[in-house]
Amino acid sequence: MAFETHCSSLCKVLALSFALFGLVAVGEGRFKGFRKFDVVQDSSHGAMSKELWFIQKLDHFNGADSRVWKQRYFVNEDFYKPGGPVFLMIGGEGPANPAWMKEGTWLTYAQKLGALCFMLEHRFYGKSHPTTDLSTDNLRFLSSRQALADLAHFRTVMGESRGLTNRKWVAFGGSYPGSLATWFRLKYPHLVHASVATSAPVFATVNFPEYLEVVWRSLASENTDCPVLVKKASDTLAERLKDPKTFENITKDFNLCSTLQIQSEMDSAYFLESVAGNFMDVVQYNEDNRGFEVRGGVLGTNITIKVLCDVMGDASLGDPYTRYVAVARLMMDTYSVKCLDVSFSNYVRDMTNMSWDGPAAGGGRQWVYQTCSEFGFYQSTDSPNQPFTGFPLDYQVKQCASFYNISAKEVAEAVAQTNEYYGGYDIQSSRIVFPNGSIDPWHALGITADIAAELPAVFIKGTAHCANMYPARSQDLPQLSEARDHVFLLLQQWLK
C-alpha cells in the first residue's frame, strides 16, 4: 500500500505473469501500486523478533459464529518505561516484516517517549490465516471493518492482560494501514488516543486515473520532456498491438516468455499495464530507504525517476518506443527476470488459485478482492493528463467478475458504502496526523491540507510513498527530516 515490503522472492514470483504493473510481485503483496511498508518477510530478522500469536474471532459481527483463528503479532519492549504510551503498528496487504520491530521512525519516537511497541499482522496476509483457503466464500471475512475489529479486540485484551488498559495507545500505519490507523481512531476513539496515518488514501473511488496524473507530474519534475516521451512510446506500443504483423518483433523487443498473442482487449490492456508499471512503481517509491528491510538491501532501489528519464531522453538509443523497451530491459535485468510473461490467461490462472500455496497468495488475490469489495482504487488511463494508454476502467473492473464474481455495479455500490461508513475526506475526529509525499501518486486520495488543529496534514515536497516511516539517513531531504520532527512534536503534545 503497503504495506507491508517488498520482494524477497521476486525472481520466483515475479515472472511478471501477475505483475499488474511492471515489476510488482503479487506474490509479495506488491500489487496495483499499493506496495506496502511491511510486506517483506525476511527470515534474517526472525531471530531478533519472536513470532507471537493471538486468538481472534473469525467474524466479529456475528455473535452466533464462535469460530476463531490465530493472528500473528510482534512486540518490542526495549524502550518501554512504566506509565509510557503503547504504539501499535498496523499490518496491511502483505506479511508483517519483523525488521520494523528493530528499525523505523516509529521506534525513534518510542525511544524518546518510553513506548511499548506492538505490530499486528492483517488477517489473511502473511501467516495470519483465518480460513483453510482463499475461496471467494472465505474472503467475505476479509475487510477493513473486520481488520479494525481485530485491532480493537487485540488492544482490549492486551490492555487487560498486560496492565495497559489506561495507557495512551497510538496507532501507526502507512498506505492502506495508514487508512486503517485513521479509521481506528475514528471508529474506536475510546481505545486509541492518537494516530499517525502516513500516505493514507482515505477516500475510496472506483476510477483513480489521478494516480497516473501524479506519475506524469512526478516524471516532469525531473524533466518536462520525460512524460511526453513516455506517452509517445506507450501510444506507439498500443498501435502496434493492433497489428499481428508486429507481434514477432514485440516478442523479441520485450523478451517475452512466449510469442505475443492478442486475442482480446484484456490481453492488450494487461500487456500495456505491465510495461507502464515500470514507471508507476519507480515513481511511487522514488529514492526511499526501504533497503533496510532485507539483509543485503532491496532490489531496485537504485532505479529512480532520474534513471528512467535519462533512458527515455537518450536519443542515441533510437525512437521513444525503443527507449521504452530499454527501460523494460533495465528493470528485468535489475530483478533478474529472464523473460516477461504478459499472458493475461496466466494471470487469471494465478489469481483464481485459492490455495494458501498459490502464486498470488502472498497478497495479490486478497488485496484485489479488497479493491473489488471495498475500495476500487483502479489506476486507469481514463484521463488525458497522464502518460499511458490502453488500460481503461472497464478492463480493471472486469477482473472483479472473473476472479470473485463481483459485478461492476457491485463494485460501485461497495465503494460508495465504504465512503458512507468512514466519511471519505470528511474526517470528524482528533489527534490524527496525515503525512504525505508530493511524489507519491497516492497522495491524490489523502489529506494534504490541515482539516483542523488536531487533524493536521504534513505534505512533504519531493518525497515518495511512506518516506517518513523509514529510518533516517544523511541524504534525506531537509523537509523530510523536518516532517519527522514535526510528527514527533505532535505526539509529544498529544501524549502529555
C-alpha positions as CSV (number, residue, x, y, z in Angstrom):
1,M,0.0,0.0,0.0
2,A,1.6,-1.1,1.7
3,F,2.1,-2.1,3.2
4,E,3.8,-4.3,4.4
5,T,7.5,-4.6,2.0
6,H,9.0,-5.8,-0.6
7,C,10.1,-8.6,-3.0
8,S,12.2,-11.1,-1.2
9,S,11.5,-13.7,-3.8
10,L,10.9,-11.5,-6.8
11,C,12.7,-13.8,-9.1
12,K,10.4,-16.7,-8.4
13,V,7.1,-14.9,-8.0
14,L,7.7,-12.3,-10.5
15,A,8.0,-14.0,-13.8
16,L,5.7,-11.0,-14.3
17,S,2.8,-13.2,-15.1
18,F,0.8,-11.4,-12.5
19,A,2.8,-8.2,-12.2
20,L,-0.1,-6.0,-12.9
21,F,2.4,-3.4,-13.2
22,G,5.8,-3.9,-14.2
23,L,8.0,-5.5,-11.6
24,V,5.3,-5.7,-9.0
25,A,5.2,-9.1,-7.3
26,V,1.6,-10.1,-6.5
27,G,3.1,-12.9,-4.5
28,E,4.8,-10.4,-2.3
29,G,1.7,-8.2,-1.7
30,R,3.1,-5.6,-4.1
31,F,0.1,-5.1,-6.3
32,K,-1.6,-2.3,-8.2
33,G,0.6,0.4,-6.8
34,F,-0.1,-0.5,-3.2
35,R,3.3,-1.9,-2.3
36,K,3.4,-1.6,1.4
37,F,6.0,-0.8,4.0
38,D,5.6,-4.1,5.8
39,V,5.4,-6.6,3.0
40,V,8.7,-8.3,3.1
41,Q,9.1,-11.4,5.2
42,D,12.9,-11.7,5.7
43,S,13.9,-14.7,7.8
44,S,17.2,-13.0,8.7
45,H,15.3,-10.8,11.1
46,G,13.3,-13.7,12.6
47,A,15.7,-14.4,15.4
48,M,15.5,-10.9,16.6
49,S,11.7,-10.6,16.8
50,K,9.8,-13.6,18.1
51,E,6.6,-14.5,16.5
52,L,3.6,-14.4,18.9
53,W,0.0,-15.5,18.4
54,F,-3.3,-14.0,19.4
55,I,-6.7,-15.7,19.3
56,Q,-9.2,-13.8,17.2
57,K,-12.8,-14.4,16.2
58,L,-13.4,-15.2,12.6
59,D,-16.5,-12.9,12.4
60,H,-16.6,-10.1,14.9
61,F,-20.1,-9.1,13.8
62,N,-21.9,-12.4,14.2
63,G,-22.3,-13.5,17.8
64,A,-23.6,-16.8,16.7
65,D,-20.4,-17.7,14.9
66,S,-17.8,-18.9,17.5
67,R,-15.0,-19.8,15.1
68,V,-11.5,-18.5,16.0
69,W,-8.1,-18.4,14.4
70,K,-4.5,-17.3,15.4
71,Q,-3.2,-13.9,14.4
72,R,0.5,-13.2,14.3
73,Y,2.0,-10.3,16.1
74,F,5.4,-9.0,17.4
75,V,6.4,-6.9,20.4
76,N,9.4,-4.7,21.3
77,E,9.7,-3.8,25.0
78,D,13.2,-2.3,24.7
79,F,12.1,1.3,25.2
80,Y,9.1,0.9,27.5
81,K,9.1,2.9,30.7
82,P,6.3,2.2,33.2
83,G,3.4,4.5,32.5
84,G,4.6,5.2,29.0
85,P,2.4,5.0,25.9
86,V,1.7,2.0,23.7
87,F,2.5,2.1,20.0
88,L,0.6,-0.2,17.6
89,M,1.9,-0.7,14.1
90,I,-0.9,-1.9,11.8
91,G,-0.2,-4.5,9.2
92,G,-1.6,-4.4,5.7
93,E,-1.7,-6.2,2.4
94,G,1.3,-8.4,2.8
95,P,3.3,-10.3,5.5
96,A,4.3,-8.3,8.6
97,N,8.1,-7.7,8.5
98,P,9.8,-8.1,11.8
99,A,12.5,-5.7,10.5
100,W,10.1,-3.0,11.6
101,M,10.5,-4.1,15.2
102,K,14.2,-3.1,15.0
103,E,14.2,0.0,12.8
104,G,12.0,2.7,11.6
105,T,10.9,6.3,12.6
106,W,8.2,5.0,15.0
107,L,10.9,3.3,17.1
108,T,12.9,6.6,17.3
109,Y,9.7,8.1,18.7
110,A,9.2,5.1,21.0
111,Q,12.7,5.5,22.4
112,K,12.1,9.2,23.2
113,L,8.7,8.6,24.6
114,G,9.2,5.4,26.5
115,A,6.7,3.4,24.5
116,L,5.9,-0.3,24.3
117,C,5.6,-1.4,20.7
118,F,3.3,-3.9,19.0
119,M,2.9,-4.9,15.4
120,L,-0.2,-6.8,14.4
121,E,-0.4,-8.7,11.1
122,H,-3.5,-8.1,9.0
123,R,-6.0,-11.0,8.7
124,F,-5.5,-13.1,5.5
125,Y,-1.9,-11.9,4.9
126,G,1.4,-13.3,5.9
127,K,1.0,-16.2,8.3
128,S,-2.4,-14.9,9.6
129,H,-4.7,-17.5,8.0
130,P,-8.3,-17.3,9.4
131,T,-9.6,-19.9,6.9
132,T,-8.4,-23.1,5.2
133,D,-8.1,-21.4,1.8
134,L,-8.7,-18.2,-0.2
135,S,-12.0,-19.2,-1.8
136,T,-14.3,-16.2,-2.5
137,D,-16.7,-17.6,0.1
138,N,-14.0,-17.4,2.7
139,L,-12.7,-14.0,1.6
140,R,-16.0,-12.5,2.7
141,F,-14.3,-12.4,6.2
142,L,-11.5,-10.1,4.7
143,S,-12.4,-6.5,5.1
144,S,-11.2,-3.3,6.7
145,R,-14.0,-3.5,9.2
146,Q,-13.1,-6.9,10.4
147,A,-9.4,-5.8,10.5
148,L,-10.4,-2.8,12.7
149,A,-12.3,-5.1,15.0
150,D,-9.2,-7.3,15.1
151,L,-7.2,-4.3,16.3
152,A,-9.9,-3.3,18.8
153,H,-10.0,-6.8,20.3
154,F,-6.2,-7.1,20.4
155,R,-5.9,-3.7,22.1
156,T,-8.6,-4.6,24.7
157,V,-7.1,-8.0,25.6
158,M,-3.5,-6.8,25.6
159,G,-4.6,-3.8,27.7
160,E,-6.2,-6.2,30.3
161,S,-3.6,-8.9,30.3
162,R,-0.5,-6.6,30.4
163,G,-2.0,-3.8,32.6
164,L,-2.0,-1.4,29.7
165,T,-5.7,-0.5,29.7
166,N,-5.2,3.0,30.9
167,R,-2.1,3.7,28.9
168,K,-2.4,6.0,25.8
169,W,-2.3,3.9,22.7
170,V,-1.1,5.4,19.4
171,A,-1.8,3.7,16.0
172,F,0.8,3.8,13.2
173,G,0.3,2.8,9.6
174,G,1.4,3.6,6.1
175,S,-0.7,3.4,2.9
176,Y,-3.7,1.1,3.4
177,P,-2.7,0.6,7.1
178,G,-2.5,4.4,7.2
179,S,-6.2,4.4,6.3
180,L,-6.8,1.8,9.0
181,A,-4.9,4.0,11.5
182,T,-7.3,6.9,10.6
183,W,-10.4,4.7,10.9
184,F,-9.2,3.0,14.1
185,R,-9.1,6.4,15.8
186,L,-12.4,7.4,14.1
187,K,-14.4,4.2,14.9
188,Y,-12.8,3.3,18.3
189,P,-11.9,6.6,19.9
190,H,-12.1,5.1,23.4
191,L,-9.4,2.6,22.5
192,V,-6.8,4.6,20.5
193,H,-5.6,8.0,21.7
194,A,-3.9,9.2,18.5
195,S,-2.9,8.0,15.1
196,V,-0.1,8.6,12.6
197,A,-1.7,7.9,9.2
198,T,1.1,8.0,6.6
199,S,0.3,8.1,2.8
200,A,-3.2,7.1,3.7
201,P,-5.8,7.0,0.9
202,V,-8.9,7.8,3.0
203,F,-11.3,8.3,0.0
204,A,-12.4,5.2,-1.9
205,T,-13.0,5.6,-5.6
206,V,-13.7,3.1,-8.4
207,N,-11.8,5.0,-11.0
208,F,-8.5,6.5,-10.0
209,P,-6.8,8.0,-13.1
210,E,-5.4,10.7,-10.9
211,Y,-2.7,8.2,-9.8
212,L,-1.3,8.3,-13.3
213,E,-1.7,12.1,-13.5
214,V,0.7,12.3,-10.5
215,V,3.0,10.0,-12.3
216,W,3.1,12.5,-15.2
217,R,3.9,15.4,-12.8
218,S,6.5,13.4,-10.9
219,L,8.3,12.5,-14.2
220,A,8.0,16.1,-15.4
221,S,9.6,17.3,-12.1
222,E,12.8,15.6,-13.3
223,N,12.5,16.6,-17.0
224,T,9.5,18.1,-18.7
225,D,10.1,16.1,-21.8
226,C,10.2,12.8,-19.9
227,P,6.4,12.1,-19.6
228,V,5.9,13.3,-23.2
229,L,8.4,10.7,-24.5
230,V,6.8,8.0,-22.3
231,K,3.4,8.9,-23.8
232,K,4.7,8.7,-27.4
233,A,6.2,5.3,-26.6
234,S,3.1,4.0,-24.9
235,D,0.9,5.2,-27.8
236,T,3.2,3.6,-30.3
237,L,3.1,0.2,-28.5
238,A,-0.7,0.4,-28.2
239,E,-0.9,0.9,-32.0
240,R,1.4,-1.9,-32.8
241,L,-0.6,-4.3,-30.6
242,K,-3.5,-3.8,-33.1
243,D,-1.4,-5.3,-35.9
244,P,-0.5,-9.1,-35.7
245,K,2.4,-8.5,-38.1
246,T,4.3,-6.6,-35.3
247,F,3.9,-9.4,-32.7
248,E,7.1,-11.2,-33.5
249,N,9.1,-8.1,-33.2
250,I,7.4,-7.1,-29.9
251,T,8.1,-10.5,-28.6
252,K,11.8,-10.1,-29.2
253,D,11.9,-6.4,-28.1
254,F,10.5,-7.1,-24.7
255,N,11.9,-10.7,-24.4
256,L,8.5,-12.2,-23.8
257,C,8.3,-15.7,-22.4
258,S,6.1,-16.8,-25.3
259,T,5.1,-15.4,-28.7
260,L,2.7,-12.5,-28.2
261,Q,-0.9,-13.3,-28.7
262,I,-3.6,-10.6,-28.5
263,Q,-7.0,-12.2,-28.6
264,S,-9.0,-9.7,-26.7
265,E,-8.8,-6.1,-25.3
266,M,-7.9,-7.7,-21.9
267,D,-4.7,-9.2,-23.4
268,S,-3.5,-5.8,-24.8
269,A,-4.5,-3.9,-21.7
270,Y,-2.6,-6.4,-19.5
271,F,0.5,-6.0,-21.6
272,L,0.3,-2.2,-21.7
273,E,-0.3,-2.0,-17.9
274,S,2.5,-4.4,-17.1
275,V,5.0,-2.3,-19.1
276,A,3.7,1.0,-17.7
277,G,4.2,-0.4,-14.2
278,N,7.9,0.0,-14.6
279,F,7.3,3.7,-14.3
280,M,4.5,3.6,-11.8
281,D,6.4,1.6,-9.2
282,V,9.6,3.6,-9.5
283,V,7.7,6.9,-9.1
284,Q,5.8,5.6,-6.0
285,Y,9.0,4.5,-4.2
286,N,11.4,7.0,-5.7
287,E,14.6,7.4,-3.6
288,D,13.1,5.8,-0.5
289,N,15.0,3.9,2.2
290,R,13.3,0.6,2.2
291,G,16.6,-1.2,1.7
292,F,16.9,-1.7,5.5
293,E,14.0,-4.2,5.4
294,V,16.0,-7.0,4.0
295,R,19.6,-8.0,4.7
296,G,21.7,-7.1,1.7
297,G,19.2,-4.5,0.6
298,V,16.1,-4.4,-1.6
299,L,16.5,-4.8,-5.3
300,G,15.7,-1.9,-7.5
301,T,16.2,1.0,-5.0
302,N,18.9,2.3,-7.3
303,I,16.4,2.8,-10.1
304,T,15.0,6.3,-9.7
305,I,12.9,8.7,-11.7
306,K,16.1,10.3,-12.9
307,V,17.4,6.9,-14.1
308,L,14.2,6.2,-16.1
309,C,14.1,9.8,-17.5
310,D,17.7,9.6,-18.5
311,V,17.0,6.4,-20.5
312,M,13.9,8.0,-22.1
313,G,15.9,11.1,-23.0
314,D,18.7,9.2,-24.6
315,A,18.3,9.8,-28.4
316,S,21.2,7.6,-29.2
317,L,19.1,4.6,-28.2
318,G,16.6,5.3,-31.0
319,D,13.0,6.5,-31.0
320,P,10.8,6.8,-27.9
321,Y,9.4,3.2,-28.3
322,T,13.0,1.8,-28.4
323,R,13.8,3.7,-25.2
324,Y,10.7,2.4,-23.6
325,V,11.9,-1.1,-24.4
326,A,15.3,-0.2,-22.9
327,V,13.6,0.7,-19.6
328,A,11.7,-2.6,-19.6
329,R,15.0,-4.5,-20.2
330,L,16.7,-2.5,-17.5
331,M,14.0,-3.4,-15.0
332,M,14.2,-7.1,-16.0
333,D,18.0,-7.1,-15.6
334,T,17.7,-5.4,-12.2
335,Y,15.3,-8.0,-10.9
336,S,17.0,-11.0,-12.7
337,V,13.8,-11.7,-14.7
338,K,14.7,-14.0,-17.6
339,C,11.6,-13.3,-19.7
340,L,8.5,-11.2,-19.4
341,D,5.2,-13.1,-19.0
342,V,2.4,-10.9,-20.3
343,S,-0.2,-13.6,-20.7
344,F,-3.5,-12.5,-19.3
345,S,-4.7,-16.0,-19.2
346,N,-1.8,-17.0,-17.0
347,Y,-2.6,-14.0,-14.7
348,V,-6.2,-15.2,-14.4
349,R,-5.0,-18.7,-13.6
350,D,-2.7,-17.4,-10.8
351,M,-5.3,-15.1,-9.4
352,T,-8.0,-17.7,-9.2
353,N,-5.8,-20.2,-7.4
354,M,-7.5,-20.4,-4.0
355,S,-4.7,-22.3,-2.2
356,W,-2.5,-20.7,0.5
357,D,0.3,-22.1,-1.5
358,G,-0.9,-20.4,-4.7
359,P,1.2,-17.9,-6.7
360,A,-1.0,-15.0,-5.7
361,A,-1.5,-16.0,-2.0
362,G,1.3,-13.6,-0.8
363,G,-1.2,-10.8,-1.1
364,G,-2.4,-10.5,-4.7
365,R,-5.6,-12.5,-4.5
366,Q,-6.5,-11.0,-1.2
367,W,-5.8,-7.3,-2.0
368,V,-7.6,-7.3,-5.3
369,Y,-10.6,-8.8,-3.5
370,Q,-10.5,-5.8,-1.2
371,T,-10.3,-3.4,-4.1
372,C,-13.4,-5.1,-5.6
373,S,-15.3,-5.4,-2.4
374,E,-14.4,-2.1,-0.7
375,F,-12.1,0.4,-2.3
376,G,-11.8,0.4,-6.1
377,F,-8.5,2.4,-6.5
378,Y,-8.2,1.3,-10.2
379,Q,-5.4,3.2,-11.8
380,S,-6.9,3.6,-15.2
381,T,-5.8,5.5,-18.3
382,D,-9.2,7.3,-18.4
383,S,-7.7,10.7,-18.3
384,P,-5.9,12.9,-20.9
385,N,-3.3,14.1,-18.4
386,Q,-1.2,11.0,-17.9
387,P,1.5,9.3,-19.9
388,F,-0.1,5.9,-20.7
389,T,-2.8,4.4,-22.8
390,G,-4.8,1.2,-23.1
391,F,-5.9,0.0,-19.7
392,P,-9.2,1.6,-19.0
393,L,-11.5,1.2,-16.0
394,D,-13.6,-1.4,-17.8
395,Y,-10.5,-3.7,-18.0
396,Q,-9.9,-3.3,-14.3
397,V,-13.4,-3.9,-13.2
398,K,-13.9,-7.0,-15.4
399,Q,-11.3,-8.7,-13.3
400,C,-13.6,-8.5,-10.2
401,A,-16.1,-10.5,-12.1
402,S,-13.5,-13.0,-13.4
403,F,-11.8,-13.6,-10.0
404,Y,-14.7,-13.2,-7.5
405,N,-18.0,-12.9,-9.4
406,I,-18.4,-9.3,-8.3
407,S,-20.1,-7.2,-10.9
408,A,-19.2,-3.6,-11.9
409,K,-22.4,-2.4,-10.2
410,E,-21.5,-4.2,-7.0
411,V,-18.0,-2.7,-7.0
412,A,-19.5,0.8,-7.3
413,E,-22.0,0.1,-4.6
414,A,-19.3,-1.3,-2.3
415,V,-17.1,1.8,-2.8
416,A,-20.0,4.2,-2.1
417,Q,-20.7,2.2,1.1
418,T,-17.1,2.5,2.2
419,N,-17.2,6.3,1.9
420,E,-20.5,6.4,3.7
421,Y,-19.2,4.2,6.5
422,Y,-15.8,6.1,7.1
423,G,-16.7,9.5,5.8
424,G,-14.1,9.8,3.0
425,Y,-12.3,13.2,3.3
426,D,-14.8,14.4,5.9
427,I,-13.0,13.2,8.9
428,Q,-14.7,14.1,12.2
429,S,-12.1,13.2,14.8
430,S,-9.0,14.5,16.6
431,R,-5.3,13.7,17.2
432,I,-4.6,12.2,13.7
433,V,-1.7,13.4,11.7
434,F,-1.6,12.8,7.9
435,P,2.0,12.8,6.4
436,N,2.1,12.5,2.5
437,G,4.8,12.9,-0.1
438,S,4.2,15.1,-3.2
439,I,5.9,12.5,-5.5
440,D,3.7,9.7,-4.2
441,P,0.6,9.2,-6.5
442,W,-1.5,8.0,-3.5
443,H,-1.5,11.5,-2.0
444,A,-4.3,12.3,-4.5
445,L,-6.7,10.3,-2.3
446,G,-5.2,11.5,1.0
447,I,-5.3,14.5,3.3
448,T,-2.8,17.1,2.2
449,A,-4.1,20.2,4.0
450,D,-5.0,20.6,7.6
451,I,-8.6,19.8,8.4
452,A,-8.3,21.2,12.0
453,A,-5.7,22.0,14.5
454,E,-5.9,18.4,15.8
455,L,-6.2,16.9,12.3
456,P,-3.0,18.3,10.7
457,A,-1.5,17.3,7.4
458,V,2.2,17.1,6.7
459,F,2.8,17.5,3.0
460,I,6.4,16.7,2.2
461,K,7.6,18.1,-1.2
462,G,9.9,15.8,-3.2
463,T,9.3,12.6,-1.2
464,A,7.6,9.4,-2.1
465,H,5.3,6.7,-0.5
466,C,5.7,6.3,3.2
467,A,9.1,8.1,3.2
468,N,8.8,9.5,6.7
469,M,8.3,6.0,8.1
470,Y,11.7,4.7,7.1
471,P,14.9,5.1,9.2
472,A,16.5,8.5,8.8
473,R,19.7,8.8,6.7
474,S,22.2,11.5,5.8
475,Q,20.9,12.0,2.3
476,D,17.3,12.7,3.4
477,L,15.8,15.9,2.1
478,P,15.7,18.7,4.8
479,Q,11.9,18.8,4.5
480,L,11.7,15.0,5.2
481,S,13.7,15.4,8.4
482,E,11.5,18.4,9.4
483,A,8.4,16.3,8.8
484,R,9.6,13.5,11.1
485,D,10.4,16.1,13.8
486,H,7.0,17.7,13.4
487,V,5.2,14.4,13.8
488,F,7.2,13.8,17.0
489,L,6.3,17.2,18.4
490,L,2.6,16.5,17.8
491,L,2.9,13.1,19.6
492,Q,4.7,14.7,22.5
493,Q,1.9,17.3,22.7
494,W,-0.9,14.7,22.4
495,L,0.6,12.3,25.0
496,K,1.0,14.9,27.7
